[in-house]
Amino acid sequence: MGEPASVSHGGVLPQTCARPKLGSWVCPSGNSVDGFLESDSGEGVRRATCEWDSAPPLCEVDLAYYFAVILPTIVRRVQEYLERPARTAVVVL
C-alpha cells in the first residue's frame, strides 16, 4: 500500500522523458492523482506537480493520505530520478 502502481520497485526512472511520471495514486475517497516531475524552466529549478481528478481542497481523509503516503513517495521518487538527495521538492496542488 502506498506505492504508486506505475512505479517499479527499486528502479530509477530513465532521464529520457521531458516530464516523467512519478506515480499514480487513488485516495481513500476515490479521488485519483498523478505526480510528474516538470522540466527545468531555465531557472535551475524542477518542480513536482500533481494532477487531480477532483481539484483541491481535499477532504480530511485525502489530505491525511496525501501527507502520509503520496508526498513522501513523490519526494523519494524525485530524489531517485535526480540520483542525488534533493534539498527541496516543491509540490504544486
N, C-alpha and C positions, 0 to 999 in steps of 0.2 A: 504494500500500500504506500502511496506517496510518490512512487517513481512514475514519471510520465511514460505512457505506453509507447511513445515513438522514440524513446532514447534507449539504446542498448546499454547493458551493464558493463562498466569497466572500459569503455572506449571513448576516445576523444573524437569530437566531430571534425570532419575534414575541413580545412580552411579554404575550400574552393567555392563555397556558396557565399554570395554577397549578403544574404540575410538568412543566416542559419536558424533553423527552428530548434529551440532548446527543449521543447516538450509540449505535451497537451495534457490537461487535467480536467476532471469533472468534479465540481464541488458538491458537497452534500445536498444542496438544493436542486442539483441538476444543471446548474449554470456551467458552461464549458469555457475554457480559456486556453489559448495557445501563446507560448512565450517565444520571442525572437530576439536575436542579437542584431542590432541595427549597424549599418556600415558607418565608418568614421565620416563625419560631415566636414572634415578639414580642420577641425579644432583639436584633434588628437584625443577625442573622447568617443567611446562607443557606448550606446545605451541599450539596455534590455527593455523590451516593451511587451505588454500583454494585450491581446485582442480577445475581448469577452463577447459571448453570445448576448448577454444582457449587461449593459454598461453599468459600472459602479454608480452610486454607492451600493456596496454589497450588504446582504443581510448579515446578522451577527455570526451565524454558524459558518458562512462562507468566508467572512473576514478572518475568523479564527483559523480556518483551514488554510487561507492564503498565507498568513504569517507563520503557521506551524509547518506547513508542507511545501507549498508552491514556492514562496520566496527563497527559503534556504536551498531548494533544489535548483532554482534559477541561478543563484549566486555560485553554487558549486559547478554547474554546467558552464557558466561564463568563465570561471577560473580554469576549468579543464580545457575549454576551447582556446583560450589565450595561452595555455600551457605555462602559466605563472600565477602566483597569488595576486588577486586583484585588490587594490586598496579600496575601491568604491565601485559598486554596481548600482546604477540608477534605474529603477523600475518605474515606468510611467503607466499609471492606471488609465 
